[in-house]
C-alpha cells in the first residue's frame, strides 16, 4: 500500500471513529437518546401543520401537509445543525486539534457525517406519517440518494468556510445562527418553491437548498420536482464546496497558531 493510500485510509477510519464518538457522547448522557434527534423537527412540523391546516385557510404546499413539511424539515435539521456546530468545530476540541495529527477537515467532516446519520435515523418518522396520512409514494423516492449527496456537499462546503473563520471572528458564530434563522423562512420548507409570487421566485433560484428539498419531496409530491432548480442548486453547492476547500486550506495553518 502506497503512503498516500495508507494516509487516506487512516483519515477515513479516523472520520468514522470521530463520527461514532460524537453520536455516543450525544446520546449516552441523554435519557431520550435518539428521540431528541426527531422531536425538534416533529414538533415544529406539527406546529406549522396546526397553524396552516386548522387555524388558517391553507394555500401552501400539498396534501398531506404534514408529510410535505417533514420531507423538508428533516433535511433542514441536518443542514442547520451541521452548519451551526461547524462554527465550533475547532473551538470545542482545541486540545485534540492541536495534538492529533489528522487532516484538519475531519473536524468539520465528522460533524456533517454525525448530523447526516441523525437525518437518516429520522426517516422512519417520515415513513410512519406517510403511511397513516395516506400519502402517495412514487418513483421519486429513488432520488433520495441524490438529494443526500447534494445536501451533504453543500453542508460540507459551508462548514469548511465557517469553521476556520469563526476562530478569527468569534462573532461569526452568532451571525451564523441569525442567518440560519432567516434562511429557514427563505427556503421552501413550509411552502413550495412554486408557491412564491413571481417577484420572489428569485429566492428559490438563488437558494441552494431549493434543489435538495425538491428531490426529497419528489417521492411523495412529483409536482415539486424541478430539474432546472436542482441544476442551479448543484452549481451553487459545488461553488460553496470549492470555496470551502480553498478557504480552509488557506486558513488552516493560521487556525492552528491562533488556537
Number of C-alpha atoms within 10 A of each C-alpha: 6 6 8 9 10 11 14 12 12 14 18 14 12 16 23 17 13 19 21 16 13 16 20 13 10 14 15 11 9 12 9 11 13 16 13 16 20 19 14 14 20 19 11 14 24 16 13 16 22 14 13 16 16 10 10 10 9 13 10 17 20 17 16 17 23 24 26 27 27 28 26 26 22 27 28 21 20 25 25 20 19 26 30 20 21 30 27 21 28 23 15 12 11 13 11 12 19 15 8 9 9 16 15 20 20 21 23 28 23 25 27 24 24 22 25 22 15 19 20 14 14 22 15 12 15 18 15 12 15 20 12 8 14 12 19 13 14 12 10 16 17 13 16 17 12 13 22 19 12 23 25 23 20 26 30 26 26 23 31 30 25 25 29 29 19 21 22 14 10 12 11 16 20 13 11 18 17 11 10 17 12 11 14 16 11 18 21 25 24 22 19 22 27 15 13 15 9 8 7 12 13 12 15 21 19 14 18 25 31 26 28 28 29 27 29 27 25 23 22 22 24 17 13 21 21 16 12 11 21 22 14 17 24 21 13 18 25 16 15 22 22 18 16 23 18 14 17 22 15 12 16 16 12 13 18 15 8 9 13
